[in-house]
Amino acid sequence: MERFTQMKKNSLLALKNHWGRAICVLFLYFAVLIFLFIAENLAAYLLNVSGFRNLLSNPNLLVETVDLSLTAFLFNIVVTVVHILTVLPLTLGCMRWFFALISDRECGIGHIWHYFTGFKRYFKSLLLTLGVTVRSLLWLVLFSLPGIIVMTLSVFLFGSISDQPQLLAGVFGILLGCILLLIGFIFWIVYNSRYFLAPYFFFDNEEIGIHEAVRLSVRNMKGRKLAWAKYLLSFIGWIALCLVLLPVFFVLPYMGCAFSIYGKLMVESYKHKHADQKQAAENDRTMEYLTEELRPFTQPPAGSPHTLQNPQGLGQNG
C-alpha cells in the first residue's frame, strides 16, 4: 500500500506545472467525441434512420418500431467503423501522452495525434486497441453469463405469473442474478488486468509486435492481478466524484499519470530482469563457445572435422 500511495504522490508531482496541458488534452479528446456524436445524430436526422445509440436509450423502440431498412443497417455499420477508426487510436494517443509526461519525454498537446501521423503506426495502434478491447469484451461476456442466465430464466419463468410464492421466487432469482453479475464483474476486473501492460510495452518500444505486447502483459501481470485490482479500486472515490462533471478535468489526468507510473514501473522491472537474464545467457554461451573451441585441441574425437590436418602437405618430405 505504501508503494501505491507513493505512486499517487508521484503522479501529482508529474502533473505539477503541466495541469494546463493535461486539461487541454482532455478538452481535445472530448471535443472529438462530441463532434462525432453531433455528426452521427445530424446524419441520422437527415437520413431519417435510428442509430444504435437511439435503440439502446429507448428500449420500447426495440419492441415497437425497429428500423430494419438497408439504409439504417449501412448507416450504423459506417458509424461504428468511424468510431473505431477514430476513437481507439486517439484514446491510445492520450494514454501515450501521460506516459510521455511521467517519463520526462517531449509531450506537446499535439502528440495525442501521434498515431495518426503514419500508416504503420496507426495500423499497429488500431490492432493493439482492437485486440485488447475484443479480448476484454469476450471475457466480460463470459464472467457475466451466469448472472444473465439466472436473470433471464427468472423473468421468463416467473414474469407472467400472479401467484405470490412464485413471484417471490422470481424476485429472488432476479436478485441472485444481480449478485452474480456483480461478482462476475469484480472477477472480470481482476482477470482483465492481464492486458493492462500491453499499451505500455507498446509505448516503450513501438517496434514491438502486437502479439508480443499482449504476451508480455499477460506474463508480467501474472501474480499481480489482485494488487492491480486493489490499486484500481483505490480510485473508486475519485471516479464517483466524476458524476459531477467538473472534477473530471482533475481526476482523469491524475489517474492517467498514476496508471502510467504503474505501467512504467512494471515495464522497467521486466527490462531490468530481462537484461540480467540476457547477460547470464550471454555468459553461458561464451563459456560454451570457449569450451567447444578448446575441446578439439585437447582431445579431438577420431574423424572429427576439428582434427588438425596438414594442409597441402606442408612439412612433408619431398
Contacts in CASP RR format, 6 or more apart in sequence:
PFRMAT RR
TARGET T0000
AUTHOR 0000-0000-0000
METHOD contacts of the structure
MODEL  1
MERFTQMKKNSLLALKNHWGRAICVLFLYFAVLIFLFIAENLAAYLLNVS
GFRNLLSNPNLLVETVDLSLTAFLFNIVVTVVHILTVLPLTLGCMRWFFA
LISDRECGIGHIWHYFTGFKRYFKSLLLTLGVTVRSLLWLVLFSLPGIIV
MTLSVFLFGSISDQPQLLAGVFGILLGCILLLIGFIFWIVYNSRYFLAPY
FFFDNEEIGIHEAVRLSVRNMKGRKLAWAKYLLSFIGWIALCLVLLPVFF
VLPYMGCAFSIYGKLMVESYKHKHADQKQAAENDRTMEYLTEELRPFTQP
PAGSPHTLQNPQGLGQNG
4 230 0 8 1.000
4 231 0 8 1.000
4 234 0 8 1.000
7 231 0 8 1.000
7 258 0 8 1.000
7 261 0 8 1.000
7 262 0 8 1.000
7 265 0 8 1.000
8 254 0 8 1.000
8 258 0 8 1.000
10 102 0 8 1.000
10 257 0 8 1.000
10 261 0 8 1.000
11 102 0 8 1.000
11 254 0 8 1.000
11 256 0 8 1.000
11 257 0 8 1.000
11 258 0 8 1.000
11 260 0 8 1.000
11 261 0 8 1.000
12 254 0 8 1.000
12 257 0 8 1.000
14 101 0 8 1.000
14 102 0 8 1.000
14 257 0 8 1.000
14 261 0 8 1.000
15 22 0 8 1.000
15 101 0 8 1.000
15 253 0 8 1.000
15 254 0 8 1.000
15 257 0 8 1.000
18 101 0 8 1.000
18 107 0 8 1.000
19 253 0 8 1.000
21 107 0 8 1.000
21 108 0 8 1.000
21 109 0 8 1.000
22 98 0 8 1.000
22 101 0 8 1.000
22 253 0 8 1.000
23 249 0 8 1.000
23 253 0 8 1.000
24 109 0 8 1.000
25 94 0 8 1.000
25 97 0 8 1.000
25 109 0 8 1.000
25 112 0 8 1.000
25 253 0 8 1.000
26 94 0 8 1.000
26 248 0 8 1.000
26 249 0 8 1.000
26 252 0 8 1.000
26 253 0 8 1.000
28 109 0 8 1.000
28 112 0 8 1.000
29 90 0 8 1.000
29 91 0 8 1.000
29 94 0 8 1.000
29 112 0 8 1.000
32 86 0 8 1.000
32 87 0 8 1.000
32 90 0 8 1.000
33 87 0 8 1.000
36 82 0 8 1.000
36 83 0 8 1.000
36 86 0 8 1.000
36 87 0 8 1.000
40 51 0 8 1.000
40 53 0 8 1.000
40 79 0 8 1.000
43 75 0 8 1.000
43 79 0 8 1.000
44 50 0 8 1.000
44 51 0 8 1.000
44 54 0 8 1.000
44 75 0 8 1.000
47 71 0 8 1.000
47 75 0 8 1.000
49 67 0 8 1.000
49 69 0 8 1.000
49 71 0 8 1.000
49 72 0 8 1.000
49 75 0 8 1.000
49 76 0 8 1.000
50 61 0 8 1.000
50 66 0 8 1.000
50 67 0 8 1.000
50 72 0 8 1.000
51 67 0 8 1.000
51 72 0 8 1.000
51 75 0 8 1.000
51 76 0 8 1.000
51 79 0 8 1.000
52 76 0 8 1.000
52 79 0 8 1.000
52 80 0 8 1.000
54 61 0 8 1.000
55 61 0 8 1.000
55 62 0 8 1.000
55 66 0 8 1.000
84 126 0 8 1.000
84 130 0 8 1.000
85 126 0 8 1.000
88 125 0 8 1.000
88 126 0 8 1.000
88 129 0 8 1.000
88 130 0 8 1.000
88 133 0 8 1.000
89 115 0 8 1.000
89 116 0 8 1.000
89 122 0 8 1.000
89 125 0 8 1.000
89 126 0 8 1.000
89 129 0 8 1.000
90 112 0 8 1.000
90 113 0 8 1.000
90 115 0 8 1.000
90 116 0 8 1.000
91 129 0 8 1.000
92 115 0 8 1.000
92 125 0 8 1.000
92 128 0 8 1.000
92 129 0 8 1.000
92 199 0 8 1.000
93 111 0 8 1.000
93 112 0 8 1.000
93 113 0 8 1.000
93 114 0 8 1.000
93 115 0 8 1.000
93 125 0 8 1.000
94 112 0 8 1.000
95 199 0 8 1.000
95 203 0 8 1.000
95 256 0 8 1.000
95 260 0 8 1.000
96 111 0 8 1.000
96 112 0 8 1.000
96 114 0 8 1.000
96 115 0 8 1.000
96 199 0 8 1.000
96 203 0 8 1.000
97 107 0 8 1.000
97 108 0 8 1.000
97 111 0 8 1.000
97 112 0 8 1.000
97 114 0 8 1.000
98 253 0 8 1.000
98 256 0 8 1.000
98 257 0 8 1.000
98 259 0 8 1.000
98 260 0 8 1.000
99 200 0 8 1.000
99 203 0 8 1.000
99 260 0 8 1.000
99 263 0 8 1.000
99 264 0 8 1.000
100 106 0 8 1.000
100 107 0 8 1.000
100 111 0 8 1.000
100 203 0 8 1.000
101 107 0 8 1.000
101 257 0 8 1.000
101 260 0 8 1.000
102 257 0 8 1.000
102 260 0 8 1.000
102 261 0 8 1.000
102 264 0 8 1.000
103 260 0 8 1.000
103 264 0 8 1.000
114 121 0 8 1.000
115 121 0 8 1.000
115 122 0 8 1.000
115 125 0 8 1.000
115 126 0 8 1.000
116 122 0 8 1.000
121 206 0 8 1.000
124 202 0 8 1.000
124 206 0 8 1.000
124 209 0 8 1.000
124 210 0 8 1.000
125 202 0 8 1.000
127 210 0 8 1.000
128 198 0 8 1.000
128 199 0 8 1.000
128 202 0 8 1.000
128 210 0 8 1.000
128 213 0 8 1.000
128 214 0 8 1.000
129 199 0 8 1.000
131 210 0 8 1.000
131 214 0 8 1.000
132 195 0 8 1.000
132 198 0 8 1.000
132 199 0 8 1.000
132 214 0 8 1.000
135 195 0 8 1.000
135 214 0 8 1.000
136 192 0 8 1.000
136 195 0 8 1.000
139 188 0 8 1.000
139 191 0 8 1.000
139 192 0 8 1.000
140 185 0 8 1.000
140 188 0 8 1.000
140 192 0 8 1.000
143 184 0 8 1.000
143 185 0 8 1.000
143 187 0 8 1.000
143 188 0 8 1.000
143 191 0 8 1.000
144 181 0 8 1.000
144 184 0 8 1.000
144 185 0 8 1.000
144 188 0 8 1.000
146 177 0 8 1.000
146 180 0 8 1.000
146 184 0 8 1.000
147 176 0 8 1.000
147 177 0 8 1.000
147 178 0 8 1.000
147 180 0 8 1.000
147 181 0 8 1.000
147 184 0 8 1.000
148 177 0 8 1.000
148 181 0 8 1.000
150 173 0 8 1.000
150 176 0 8 1.000
150 177 0 8 1.000
150 180 0 8 1.000
151 173 0 8 1.000
151 174 0 8 1.000
151 177 0 8 1.000
151 178 0 8 1.000
151 181 0 8 1.000
153 173 0 8 1.000
154 169 0 8 1.000
154 170 0 8 1.000
154 171 0 8 1.000
154 172 0 8 1.000
154 173 0 8 1.000
154 174 0 8 1.000
154 176 0 8 1.000
154 177 0 8 1.000
155 170 0 8 1.000
155 174 0 8 1.000
157 170 0 8 1.000
158 166 0 8 1.000
158 167 0 8 1.000
158 169 0 8 1.000
158 170 0 8 1.000
158 171 0 8 1.000
158 173 0 8 1.000
159 167 0 8 1.000
159 170 0 8 1.000
161 167 0 8 1.000
189 229 0 8 1.000
189 232 0 8 1.000
189 233 0 8 1.000
190 225 0 8 1.000
190 226 0 8 1.000
190 229 0 8 1.000
191 225 0 8 1.000
193 221 0 8 1.000
193 224 0 8 1.000
193 225 0 8 1.000
193 228 0 8 1.000
193 229 0 8 1.000
193 232 0 8 1.000
194 217 0 8 1.000
194 218 0 8 1.000
194 221 0 8 1.000
194 222 0 8 1.000
194 225 0 8 1.000
195 214 0 8 1.000
195 217 0 8 1.000
195 218 0 8 1.000
195 221 0 8 1.000
196 217 0 8 1.000
196 221 0 8 1.000
196 228 0 8 1.000
196 259 0 8 1.000
196 263 0 8 1.000
197 216 0 8 1.000
197 217 0 8 1.000
197 220 0 8 1.000
197 221 0 8 1.000
197 263 0 8 1.000
197 266 0 8 1.000
197 267 0 8 1.000
198 213 0 8 1.000
198 214 0 8 1.000
198 216 0 8 1.000
198 217 0 8 1.000
199 213 0 8 1.000
200 260 0 8 1.000
200 263 0 8 1.000
200 264 0 8 1.000
200 266 0 8 1.000
200 267 0 8 1.000
201 208 0 8 1.000
201 212 0 8 1.000
201 213 0 8 1.000
201 216 0 8 1.000
201 217 0 8 1.000
201 267 0 8 1.000
202 208 0 8 1.000
202 210 0 8 1.000
202 213 0 8 1.000
204 264 0 8 1.000
204 267 0 8 1.000
204 271 0 8 1.000
208 216 0 8 1.000
216 270 0 8 1.000
220 266 0 8 1.000
220 269 0 8 1.000
220 270 0 8 1.000
221 228 0 8 1.000
221 266 0 8 1.000
224 266 0 8 1.000
228 262 0 8 1.000
231 262 0 8 1.000
235 251 0 8 1.000
235 255 0 8 1.000
235 258 0 8 1.000
238 247 0 8 1.000
238 251 0 8 1.000
238 254 0 8 1.000
238 255 0 8 1.000
239 251 0 8 1.000
241 247 0 8 1.000
241 251 0 8 1.000
242 248 0 8 1.000
242 251 0 8 1.000
242 252 0 8 1.000
295 306 0 8 1.000
296 304 0 8 1.000
296 306 0 8 1.000
296 307 0 8 1.000
296 308 0 8 1.000
297 306 0 8 1.000
297 308 0 8 1.000
300 306 0 8 1.000
300 307 0 8 1.000
300 308 0 8 1.000
301 307 0 8 1.000
310 316 0 8 1.000
END
